[in-house]
Amino acid sequence: IYVKNPWNVDKIPGGSSGGSAAAVAGRLAPFATGTDTGGSIRQPSSLCGITGLKPTYGRVSRYGMIAYASSLDQAGPMTQTAEDAALVLNVMAGFDEKDSTSAERDVEDYTASLNDSIKGLTIGLPKEFFSEGLDDEVASQVMAAVKEFEAMGATVKEVSLPNSAYAIPTYYIVAPCECSSNLSRLDGVRYGYRCEDPKDLEDLYLRSRSEGFGEEVKRRIMIGAYALSAGYYDAYYLKAQKTRHLISEDFKKAFKEVDVIMGPVSPTTAFDLGSVKDPVSMYLADIYTLSANLAGLPGMSIPAGFAQKLPVGLQLIGNYWSESKLLNIAHQFQQQTDWHTQAPQEL
């Protein structure tokens, strides 16, 4: 059974928080929560035409979530508008003693600065986000949104994130390694799915994990187990963590010159259900979102138009703890446009 995109039921809603995105886009719920490890709030928000926010790593407690990649996972709100996202984040954000990765920082009122002027805002456009592989119509809608910001008094500057080219291979080493470790506890004994009538302990382990995990989850567990094995740790995991540091440094350098980074969320609009069989092709769809998770930065997707009659999202990436600024920028854009108010025709 597939979750379907409310704009076209033959298309994917994105993922992995696609169910939340589809529910909000289909007006079944005023808001939903999602989890973003490599873009899983922002990508489905883009493909379904809603507002989705991935806060700074540690801003929202991960307690209660099944851990996938502990250093990347972050929960956040998925809503129709930036104002709604601010209201929900006011409740979600804050320190949680039950989560060791939760940041001990005061929670500000994220609605307080929504109406501040963005005149004088400096927008950074990474040249690496507008290269080969980006659909022309998606690029056109993103640039039209940037032009709208210029009309509101913002200035635009090209920036470079040279190590973002390594985001996909870096992520697909770091995340599977942490996944392999985290999901080892789902053995059918205390946590997770348990097979019926196991013959012995080995059968319990084998069948519980074989039946309980899907093909992609199994693939990532095996990749992680391999990369963490003796003789390969330094060559893969350690090198990936060093590259991750370089990606973070790129952002720190860029934020010395600009206030926010903008670009596409996904290289294409939503594609047909079941049309992509190659897992590597699926991984490439995360090319613009992974870097923010590797760096721990806050990111948003806001509705910015349509291509092929399907929603296109504009991605906003901010500096650490700048959720208020991102929400302010998004809200001001939504005061000037009506993309966020449009609903699927079937409704």
Disulfide bonds with the S-S distance in Angstrom:
none
